[in-house]
Amino acid sequence: MHPAAHTLWAALWVSIATDAWKRAQGFVRKRARKTPGQMPPSTMRLAEVDAKLFTMRGSVRDAVRSYQDLLDRNDPAAFQANVPFATQMNNTKVTASQLMVEVVGGCMIICGIAGYRNDGKHSLARQLRNAYGAQIMVNNDRILGQSSPILLVRRGF
């Protein structure tokens, strides 16, 4: 269940972060239409958030690829004592949950009060609540605590 849960959660968080980014993009586009020929200052922040979302997607994609590679071996023993894979799965959960907060938080700053509100097409209240929930539901400290002793015996990557 461990790799399935971590990759599934992380993929879900990518979707939530992507939704937040799309709402922020819509907000910036709306601002840009009001001032033709002049880019809103929030455009640069949108690019910054996009880079974090790109990193988040890549991390999840790599984890899914590693998981699929092990499943394709059709060897249950391939999962046992596979320290690099175990730490990769833990890192995927931790990284995705941390980046989700950064992405949604950045989108909240872009949208300002429109993102903070509970109504409207630029509202990010639910996404922000879910972003913090990702780190809390299975606490990142607990996962990092499980990974840290493993790193002492791990060899290479």
Buried (B, 14 or more C-beta within 10 A) or exposed (E): EEBEEBBEBBBBBBEBBBBBBEBBBEBBEEBBEEEEEEEBEBBEBBEBBBEBBEBBBEBBBEBBEBBEEBEEEEEEEBBEEBBEBBBBBBBBBBBBBBBBBBBBBBBBBBBEEBBBEEEBEBBBBEBBEBBBEBBEEBEBEEBBEEBEEEEEEEEEE
